[in-house]
Amino acid sequence: MGDFVVAFLAIFVAELPDKTMLATLALAVRWRRPLAVWLGVSVSYCAHMLLAVLAGSLVASLPERDRKSTRLN
């Protein structure tokens, strides 16, 4: 579980200032409730990251294919 948390936090911190920040700024200015907008964006981003980490975990748990058996003659 420790690796999961470290990976999640590293990706969360690295990706947060991306385009999401511009959308957050635009929404906060429009609705004039910056804390509510920021909390909504943060919760949705956490859900997005959780799905990405779970999908990556599922892909990583797939068995490796034997390269010789998939080779065309």
Secondary structure, DSSP 8 states (H G I E B T S, - for coil): -HHHHHHHHHHHHHHTTSHHHHHHHHHHHHHS-HHHHHHHHHHHHHHHHHHHHHHHHHHHTS----TTTT---
